[in-house]
Amino acid sequence: MEITIEPVKDAVGYNVLWGHSREKLYHSYMTFDKDLRVGALVDGQSYDVRVDSFNESGITTGKVTFVE
């Protein structure tokens, strides 16, 4: 899965979370870049993905997106 993050002003980095349900985002990856490739996913499986931004002041929770 290729993820391109729309940069957020003053963000230091991003936490990308994904899972099989919007209530079960059990997998995550932290990045400081706006482009990310997530491997080792099951072919044909749909996922819910959320991108949270963070900086020294805390974390801003993103919106969950359904990906087929």
N, C-alpha and C positions, 0 to 999 in steps of 0.2 A: 504494500500500500504506500503510495506516494502522498505525502502531506506537505502542502505549502501554507505556511502560517502568515496571515496578514499582520504585519508588525504593529505592536501596541506602543504608543508613546510612553517613554520612561520604563519600559519593561527590560529587565536584565536577561530573562530567559523564559522558557515555556515548559510546562508539564503536559505531555500528551498522554491521555488515558483512553483505553479502549476495552471493550468486552462484548459479551453476547446479549446484554440487556443494559438499558440505560441506568438501572439500579445496581448493576454489577460490573463496574469498570475496574476490574482487578489487575489489569496490566498497565504499565506506565513506562514512559521514557522521558528523560529530561534533556532538553537541548537549549543551546544558546544561539542557534542558527534559525533561519526562517524556512529551511527546506529539510525534510526528514523522510527517510525511507524505512518503513517498518517491515521486516521480513518474518518468516516463520509463522505465517498465518495459514489457516485452513482454506484451500481453494473452494470457492462456491459458498462459503459461509458469510453471512452478513454480520456487521459489527456496528456498535454505537461508539462514537468517538467524541471526546471533549478535549479542548485545548485551554489550559489555564495559564495565565501570565503571572509573573512574579517579579518583585524587586525588593529592595531593602525594607520597604514598608509593609509587605505582605503579599498575599495571593489574591488574584481576581479570577473567580470561577467563570469559565466560558460556557457556551451553549452546547448541548449534546446534539450531534448530527448522526443520522442513520446512514450507513454506507453499505451498499450491496456489492 
